[in-house]
Structures are given as C-alpha cells and as structure tokens.
Amino acid sequence: MHPAILSRRAFLASTAGSLAFGQKGPNDQLVVGMIGTGNQGTGRLREFLRQPDVRIGAICDVDRSHLDRAIALVEKEKGYKPQAHGDFRRLLERKEIDAVAIVTPDHWHAIPTVQAFEAGKDVFVEKPLSYSVAEGRAMADASVLHKRVSQMGNHIHNDHANYRRVVELVKSGKLGRITRVHAWKTSQTRSTRSRNPETLPQGFDYDFWLGPAPKRPYMPLRAHGSFRHFWDYSGGSFIDFWCHISDVAFWAMDWKAPQTISASGGRFFLEDATETPDTLEAILEFPKTLYLFSFRPTPLPGFEHMGHIGCLFEGTEASLVTNYEKHEVWAGGKLVPDFPRPAPSIADSPGHIREFLDAVKARNMQTTCNVRYGHQLSKCGLLANLSYRTGRKLHWDDAREVTTDREANQYLSRHFRKPWGLKKQKRPALAT
C-alpha cells in the first residue's frame, strides 16, 4: 500500500524501522546552533539552555541587537560565549554543530532548513512550517533525502497531556460519528502602530532579512514582531495559530488533505498599513466531515469560557470542546463532567524540545511533529489563505499537490528574489 493512503499511525509504524539509524549515547552532548533570536527565538533559546545535554555552539541573527542579546544570555546562563554570525550559511559550515533551531519569519523557514539538511544538520523549525506549499514540500523531501531528524515548533502537541486525552476520546467512538469540527482563533481588532523610528536601525541587515521576499522600502511594521501581517512574509495571525489548534483536529480525525477548500473574509476592523485579514472563515471538506476554522473577533458563541482559541468536535452522540489545556464533553445541551472515557492509550511525551533532542541522539526521524507531518498540517492553512486571496473555491489534488485552477496554482510557490532559491530535487518515496 502506498504510504500516502496509510493512516498516520500505520505509516509511522511501517516506516519507523527504516528511518532510524546510527545512535548516540543518552549522555552525549549535542551542539545546537540558533538561527533567529528575536522574541520568539530568545524564548526557544531559553528552552534549549534548560536541557542539560545541550551546548549552544553558534548563534545567527541579521539584527545585531538581537544577536548581542542572545550571546549575552548564553554567557550569563552557562558561562561560555557561542560564535556569532550574521549569515546562517556560515553557521551551517561549522562541523561541530549537530542541530539547528530556525526561529525566523515564515519566508525564511525553507531555505535554511533545506540547506541545514544538506549540511548534515538536524532541524527544529517554527510553525507554520513554510511560507508556501512548494517550500513545505521541499523541506519534507529534503528531510528524507538526507535522513535528518526534524521537529516543527508546535509545542502544544507534546507539552500538555490534554490533546492526547481528546484524541483518545474522539477515536473511541463514544461521541458517535463526528460530522463537523469547528475551530476558532480570536483576531485582532485594534490597528497596529509602531513606536519605532521610520529610519533603518543601525546593525539591522534589512536586505538580508528580506532575503527571498520582494524588495520593499523599510518601515518598522514590516519587520520583527508585526512581519506576519504582510503577505510578502506570512499569512497573518490566521496561519500563525493554524497549526496550534488544527493539530488536535487532524490528529484526532486522522485527516490527510481536504477535497475542497473555500474561504472568505476581509479587513473589517483594522485601519493600518498591514495587509492580512482580521476576519476569515475557512471551510475544508473531507470525506463525510467538514472542518471550519473561524478567525473572528470573539470566541465561538456559547464557548466564550474556553478563551481565545479552541476546537469543537460535533458528534452524533455528544460534542467535545477543547483549548490547549482542558476539554469538556456536552450532550443534550448540558455539560457532562462524568462522561465515560477510554483508558489512556497514547503515551505521554517528554516534552516537545526533549522529544526532538532524544530523536537526534537515537537517529529516529519519526518525531511526532516532523517536517513531513508539519507540511501535511501547514499546507491546509496555506490553501485556505490562497482561497481567500483568489476568491475561489479550490479543488485539491493532494497526490500532485495542485488545484484544478491553473491561475491559483501559480501561488502554490513563490518567485524568489535573486540570488535566493531552492534546488529542484526528485521526491523521495517516503516524503509524505
């Protein structure tokens, strides 16, 4: 049977033996390089520093203030000073680096990830996995071609037990047949204003920061914290949070790819220089099931108590609503706190970062959020954004990763600004 039509669990089991190779001892030190140390990157750096078997060998950032801050943090916490780089390619040349963490804007995920795999490094890379569907495919293929361990930064998958209990209950059939899954994320309704000066900060290599994206004049809103609200670099807060909550839906429902995708919305509240919508309704059609993702100013009505993000599984016998940390079962319009639950069957995780590091030592490519799963998950959110931007309902051919709409297909990849690009390579058989 072709891996593309196996269940995720069966696929992992069937390939685990062939994708594990040459091991390190559990006490061996791992040398990690950090690529990107803004606010998110600094948070990830702190997580790696808490691991007793990790040494930060080098740090790269195109903003000298970020780079200096990160170097100082390691020196303060650990008493040594990592090598500093402004070009990630110099970091990848360092033979002592075992793995890299790529915590850059979305448009800078694919190129350093693929080049890291080519350089023999394992990769932890932030979500969403990629800027475009084609870039995600290149990352998935390269991980298999070069036999590298990977993990997408989707921490909720492993850092809390809640999703495991949700998946077990949904799969048990006790909720009945799931007819619809409805996720939501609250959106920003206040316009973004930057307090930073309009002039390019000293020590910030803005041209390198743009990289493969189009050449644009510098303005503070385009860089750092608010970059994701511009189409050149990302797909808004919608795609930023897509993987966090869609993960539990795809995991529980064992979805691979939708048959159709449609989305509509707009900028109904924001009046600033950013571009991405503040309201978006996406509908993904799977066999006998609909997945709705609402990017909206308020939580799903009736579930305000669950907070800014959540997912509702609507079953024929009962419904389950979850956020990151807790879930509830409702039946007949009432909360059922003593709803019968199956015995736990999904083993707890040592943690998202720890799982990655343990896999690096064991040479096991099957981390739970490896880049192949990350691509499978991320591309569905990318397609929802594509439907919104084209104003079309998309019919998706997952085997070929194209739509039936020739005009829409041109947006599945991007035109890289020279000299940046990704080499075309043959798709490995296991890169699903």
Secondary structure, 3 states (H helix, E strand, C coil): CCHHHCCHHHHHHHHCCCCECCCCCCCCCEEEEEECCCHHHHHHHHHHHCCCCEEEEEEECCEHHHHHHHHHHHHHHHCCCCEEECCHHHHHCCCCCCEEEECCCHHHCHHHHHHHHHCCCEEEEECCCCCCHHHHHHHHHHHHHCCCCEEEECCHHHHCCHHHHHHHHHHHCCCCCEEEEEEEEECCCCCCCCCCCCCCCCCECHHHHHCCCCCCCCCHHHCHHHHHHCCCCCCHHHHHHHHHHHHHHHHHHCCCCCCEEEEEEECCCCCCCCCCCCEEEEEEEECCEEEEEEEECCCCCCCHHHCCEEEEEEECCCEEEECCCCEEEEECCEECCCCCCCCCCCCCCCCHHHHHHHHHHHCECCCCCCHHHHHHHHHHHHHHHHHHHHCCCEEEECCCCEECCHHHHHHHCCCCCCCCCCCCCCCCCCCC
